Amino acid sequence: MATVIKKYYEAFMLLAVLVAFLLFRKEVFEASVYLIGAAAIALYFVPVRLIAAITRIDTKQTGVQVTSSFIIACIIGASLVAVSDKNFPGLNTIVYGLAIINIFFMIYSFFKDQERKAFLLHFIMIILISWLLNFIG
């Protein structure tokens, strides 16, 4: 069990964002709890994961990891904006654009990535995008 968690800890973090967003929608806790938790996870994906992907020489998928990190952080960032201000102008268009980029990248990573971890992460983001579009729509 510990090896599964160690191998897929990023997927578990994104699942935590999904659960937190769902609990926010069901009004179990306030928006500030979701904003703090999701922002912390988004900060992991942008600076921490980017630096780790760039500094590690042994990885062959640096471009895939960097692009994946940016897309995931942008989607979580859009959810943060939606939670703090649901009527933000242009948010619906931004989320649809991120959804299209996410789907294209997910298809690309399915065929080109040897690890298939990026596919799983972006599949989880599709679920968040669908909940987000339902929330702002």
Secondary structure, DSSP 8 states (H G I E B T S, - for coil): -HHHHHHTHHHHHHHHHHHHHHHHHTTSS-HHHHHHHHHHHHHIIIIIHHHHHHH-SS-S-HHHHHHHHHHHHHHHHHHHHHHH-TT-TTHHHHHHHHHHHHHHHHHHHHHH-SS-HHHHHHHHHHHHHHHHHHHH-
